[in-house]
């Protein structure tokens, strides 16, 4: 035993670290190759399918499926509104975590609701409801142009308009500045909570085997830790390069993180808009655009508030911050309308929530008064007003 220990000590450090991993892989490979000896199945296979997307074409209902269970699944029959229907599928057997498309031949009528049921080889059923049938748009140049236009309307333009409040914010004294910062934190808090709720709801529509609601929290914690590291790195770098201008550097860093957090949230928002349009459940009307414009304009104020007490901010910097916050809505709309995946959307909403949480921590440092108090009556009023404003303007938006 001592000889073996001595031999291991003579090996390079990286090799001794790799040895347990290799042994574990070999043990798992042998276990799988021998088909899990001694662990014979008891009972019927557990078949679970998740419907991740629905595409409607004239006379066809295409369901994008993912195997959410541990066993392979075979779809044997398709039933639409209690009537059997012919169907085709890309794979006869869907393996664990694999995906497949089932295309059901059915003369659906626009605006009608349908209940689609898939019957598996073991007799298990997969139910999927279509509330109001509408033809899915073709992914051509005009389609992506429309998605870009929607992203500009609901993301870029409102954020840019909100950033025009910068000169007015600069005229405020320290007390009112803390109120505006608290108002910003209230806005961001509402966005963070909204992202967690929407992400959790979307996670329930995707494959639970991919993480379900856990994806939301994984994204949130991961984004928080990554942004905390980025903030520490920026602080060290700018601290060396801008000695004596600490408040200005802190303000610009906070504005960057605010824009990044809002951009990640707007990416998730774009995913929701694009996916709703793809299934025909989004009414592209003036009321919806106006609602988003009012709701997202306050995000521009949240970006410029941290730099209001700084020196002159270059126009190019403000433009880049506005694009960082608003442009992801365009990308989100493209992804949501062409390749929507509930699990991916849930992860993105979680990332947005985590980023916003880190931003709140940054801004909270600037809310303390000369006496060192953080939660003054003015700050509390600003927080409450921010929450109320986002809630009220959110009532104008329904996707």
Buried (B, 14 or more C-beta within 10 A) or exposed (E): EEEEEEEEEEEEEEEEEEEEEEEEEEEEEEEEEEEEEEEEEEEEBEBBBBBBBBBBEEEBBBBBBBBBBEBBBBBEBBBBEEEEBEBEBEBEEBEBEEBBBBBBEBEBEEEEEBEBBBBBBEEBEBEBEBEEBBBBBEBEEEBBEBBBEBBBBBBBBBBBBBBEBBEEBBEBEEEEBBBBBBBBBBBBBBBBBBBBEBBBBBBEBBBBBBBBBBBBBBBBBBBBEBBBEBBEEBBEEBEEEEEEBEEBBBBBBBBBBBBBBBBBBBBBBBBBBBBBBBBBEBEEEEEBBEBBBBBBBBBBBBBBBBBBBBEEBEEEBBEEBBBBBBBBBBBBBBBBBBBBBBBBBBBBBBBBBBBBBBBBBBBBEBBBEEEEEEEBEBBEBBBEBBBEBBEEBBEBBEB
